[in-house]
Amino acid sequence: MTEAQTIQIDGVVITHEPVDSSDEQYARFCESYRRREDTLTLVHQLNQMVKAVQKHRGISMGLLGGNAVFEGDFVVLQHQLERRLATLETFASSVGGILSDKDKENLHLAWVTIRQNWQDDDLSDNFELHSHFIEQLQGMVYSLAKQLEKPLTPELVDAHDLQADEDDSNASYPRMFKQIEVLNFVAKQLPDMIEQIAKVRGLGTYAAATGLVDYPHDRKLRFLLQCSRQQSEKLRHQAERLESIVRDSIPGLGDLKNLELKLMFLLNTIDKDVLSGTTITASSHQLFKLATDLIDVYWNVVNQGLALVRRWHEDDLEAWLRLAD
């Protein structure tokens, strides 16, 4: 540290204390901490946007299929989506640099494209425009999650190996590796599964509303059913592994096992009724609700996983404060 400097201005003596080099260390840590906090908040907002756009796709497809029961929900959801996007854009601008200007522009244009004259869209256009928008949102979430995998500061890497969290069921497995696995599960694997079911919900709702399925959408639905079954099997194995690592820290992991029967019921209903080639007996509104109930459980597990990552983030502050100089 350099010596203090004293100057005199209009008879007033002012002593300027030099900034300790360690102050820069605190400033860097606080900046990193705030940025990660903002990133976690942005991930949550993007996920809520994905959930709303998925629902918007399903409801609009029900309306395009001729089921007016969805009209009231659609008006409310449309208004909420406008507010969500405006809030997301404002927040992303206020934190600066976490989302690129190109990302923000793409989001805005994608929503404007969906919103304009959607009533005149055919099924394929409506489905693909929504799906492309969701793909963009999910890509941003995954990119941000990769950033969250990195240690907050290099000094905390060793501290994580030494520190056993109170809710940590497997202290021998480094915290950093746990965080990577949790983030991959809740930012990639689960969202992919949710989107498969949400696509099935949209196409199934439209088919049940119109009472028929043409050949291209029959093929698409069958493909989605196959992917959903395969994804569900992979998800079950990964959920079991994750549960052995974090235990009760993500309580919803246990719910995923119980959800399989309900998922198979939905997929079999689509397969045996909607794709039967005969009269469709399932109500489009019932199919939509059945799929939505499943999707909500999956999203709850995503939120629990991100809440755990946020708790770990808060623990990092305490761990850093306990580091020896």
Residue pairs with C-beta under 8 A, 6 or more apart in sequence:
1 18
1 20
1 21
2 18
3 18
4 15
4 16
4 17
4 18
5 15
5 16
5 18
6 13
6 14
6 15
6 16
7 13
7 14
7 16
8 14
22 325
28 153
29 152
29 153
29 320
32 152
32 153
33 152
33 313
33 316
33 317
35 95
35 98
36 148
36 152
36 313
37 313
38 95
38 98
39 98
39 144
39 147
39 148
40 148
40 306
40 309
40 310
40 313
41 91
42 88
42 91
42 92
42 95
42 98
42 99
42 144
43 141
43 144
43 145
43 148
43 187
43 306
44 303
44 306
45 84
45 87
45 88
45 91
46 88
46 137
46 140
46 141
46 144
47 141
47 191
47 299
47 302
47 303
47 306
48 84
49 81
49 84
49 85
49 88
49 137
50 134
50 137
50 138
50 141
50 191
50 195
51 295
51 299
52 77
52 80
52 81
52 84
53 81
53 114
53 130
53 133
53 134
53 137
54 130
54 134
54 194
54 195
54 198
54 201
54 202
54 295
55 77
55 198
55 292
56 74
56 77
56 78
56 81
56 114
56 130
57 126
57 127
57 130
57 131
57 134
57 198
57 202
58 198
58 201
58 202
58 205
58 288
58 291
58 292
59 70
59 73
59 74
59 77
59 205
59 288
60 74
60 118
60 126
60 130
61 123
61 126
61 127
61 202
61 203
61 205
61 206
61 209
62 69
62 70
62 205
62 206
62 209
62 284
62 285
62 288
63 70
63 71
63 74
63 119
64 119
64 121
64 123
64 126
64 206
64 209
65 205
65 206
65 207
65 208
65 209
65 210
65 284
66 209
66 210
67 205
67 209
67 284
67 285
69 285
70 285
70 288
78 115
81 111
85 107
85 108
85 111
88 107
89 104
89 107
89 108
92 98
92 99
92 103
92 104
93 104
98 144
99 140
103 136
103 140
106 136
107 133
107 136
107 137
110 129
110 132
110 133
110 136
111 133
113 129
114 129
114 130
114 133
118 126
121 129
123 206
123 217
124 216
127 199
127 202
127 203
130 202
131 199
134 195
134 198
138 191
138 192
138 195
141 187
141 191
142 187
142 188
144 187
145 183
145 184
145 186
145 187
145 188
146 183
148 179
148 183
148 309
149 176
149 179
149 180
149 183
151 157
151 160
151 176
152 313
152 316
152 320
153 320
155 320
155 323
156 316
156 319
156 320
156 323
157 176
159 319
159 320
159 322
159 323
160 174
160 175
160 176
160 319
161 174
161 175
163 175
163 315
163 319
164 171
165 171
165 175
165 312
165 315
167 246
167 247
167 248
167 249
167 311
168 175
168 249
169 245
169 246
169 247
169 248
169 249
170 178
170 244
170 245
170 246
170 247
173 245
175 312
178 245
178 246
179 309
179 312
181 241
181 242
181 245
182 242
182 246
182 250
182 305
182 308
182 309
183 305
183 309
185 238
185 239
185 242
185 305
186 301
186 302
186 305
186 306
186 309
189 234
189 235
189 238
190 235
190 298
190 301
190 302
190 305
191 302
192 231
193 228
193 231
193 232
193 235
193 298
194 295
194 298
194 299
194 302
196 224
196 227
196 228
196 231
197 228
197 263
197 266
197 291
197 294
197 295
197 298
198 291
198 295
199 224
200 221
200 224
200 225
200 228
200 266
200 267
200 270
200 291
201 287
201 288
201 291
201 292
201 295
203 217
203 220
203 221
203 224
204 221
204 270
204 274
204 284
204 287
204 291
205 284
205 285
205 287
205 288
205 291
206 217
206 284
207 213
207 217
207 221
207 274
207 280
207 284
208 274
208 280
208 282
208 283
208 284
208 287
209 284
211 279
211 280
212 280
213 221
213 274
213 275
213 280
218 275
221 270
221 274
221 275
222 271
222 275
225 267
225 270
225 271
228 263
228 267
229 264
229 267
232 260
232 263
235 256
236 256
236 257
236 260
239 253
239 256
239 257
240 257
242 250
242 253
243 250
243 253
243 254
246 253
246 308
249 308
250 301
250 304
250 305
250 308
251 304
252 297
252 300
252 301
252 304
253 301
255 297
255 300
255 301
256 297
256 298
256 301
259 294
259 297
259 298
262 290
262 293
262 294
263 294
265 290
266 287
266 290
266 291
266 294
269 282
269 287
269 290
270 287
273 280
273 281
273 282
274 280
274 282
274 287
